[in-house]
Amino acid sequence: MKNNEAKVPTSRLSRLSKMGGLASRLAGNVLLEGAKQFSQGKSPSMQQLMMTPKNIGHVADKLSQLRGAAMKVGQMLSMDAGDLVPPELAEILAKLRSDAKAMPHKQLTQLLVEHWGSDWIAPFAQFELRPFAAASIGQVHLAYLDTGEKLAIKIQYPGIRDSIDSDIDNVASLLKVSRLIPANVKLDTLLAEAKVQLHNEADYHFEAEQVALYQQQLGDNPHFIVPKVYPKLSNNSILCMQFVEGVAIESLTESSQAVRDQIATLLMELCFKELFKFKLLQSDPNFANFQYQADTQKIVLFDFGATRTISDTLSQGYLQLMQGAIVDDKQQMTQAAQQIGFFQDAIDPQQKQLIIDIFYQACEPLRFDGEYDFAQSSLAKRITQAGKAMSTQQDEWHTPPTDAIFIHRKLAGMYLLAAKLKAKVNVAKLFSVYQTQIGKKNV
């Protein structure tokens, strides 16, 4: 475990020095690699010199040591930029979703004393100092109360909340100067989005409130479990929750077709409920946020820090957009996109048509009569290619509404999970409940 431990730098100066040291090392590597290649008669570009395995490894290592905002940038780039970033960088950034280093025990116990007092161990029959999970803004520990109740305790890394904006700005400067991110990736948009999301995720009071709201919306739904929060042991930096047993959702690829289909169907159905009924969206579709209990056949839902409220206007806009795609009514789709918040600025008609065409492709499973086979579909690849084609015309395009970005990410995440599980889902049937609502409103 020692090799996977690193003290979290807490002051702005110490965090900035980490980034400064990285920049110096990258520059040195570029000079050495450039001299080597020039001596061999080659004329490499600056990006080729930057995108060496050694440099990429240094970037990933520093981001994982800083955790927090720096690591979140890596996660968001790996999810949102997709094929637009070089494959070597995408691979390393993707690893940042789960490869954070844990705090040393000394730093951890200092935090526990700070938040719970010197007698912090009193409520617990057992508290495991070694975390069973470590991510971008905190690590999770197993504990037992004197009552025997099993807890998962999420403890935020020190200094994370106060360093969000400066960390993200530092990482942005590094990525721009080093040219590790191609120019056609909208880095500023992604980083502004990262700041807002991370401030919410770093407020564990906020997450506890979202858990309560979500549990209220789910009611007595027999298919899902949301772990309960222990408010007396929680604060804005520590979140104590019920420990719920389950296996990673992506580990079920060898389960029966019926089980895989059922899981994907339930999660797709839940996504529609979030958007059209709950008006409350858990917007982070990371596979780690879903687990499965084979004995109860229930899906366990985790991590509500990225939960967002969906306005009636936005919800209705997506209802109309999807309905328009189903009946091949491009005019209705265009009006719905306008309602959602697209096309607020002047936009070239050809570019507008390209955007509507991408929406239309994305709704392919809703138009399919019967069970849509996500494993056999090239949908994700086609949408990515269309998006890349659009990104080459950046001067003609503007940033989508922030809420729309999160909705698209959630829907894309459900598609990717269904493809991972090789599931077949009757998406049209799941959506038909909401089509009836549209019909009634149009009568």
Secondary structure, 3 states (H helix, E strand, C coil): CHHHECCCCCCHHHHHHHHHHHHHHHHHHHHHHHHHHHHCCCCCCHHHHHCCHHHHHHHHHHHHHHCHHHHHHHHHHHHHCHHHCCHHHHHHHHHCCCCCCECCHHHHHHHHHHHHCCCCCCCEEEECCCCCEECCCEEEEEEEECCCCEEEEEEECCCHHHHHHHHHHHHHHHHHHHCCCCCCCCHHHHHHHHHHHHHHHCCHHHHHHHHHHHHHHHCCCCCEECCCECHHHCCCCEEEEECCCCEEHHHHHHCCHHHHHHHHHHHHHHHHHHHHHHCEEECCCCHHHEEEECCCCEEEECCCCCEEECCHHHHHHHHHHHHHHHCCCHHHHHHHHHHHCCCCCCCCHHHHHHHHHHHHHHCHHHHCCCCEECCCCCHHHHHHHHHHHHHCCHHHCCCCCHHHHHHHHHHHHHHHHHHHCCCEECHHHHHHHHHHHHHHHHC
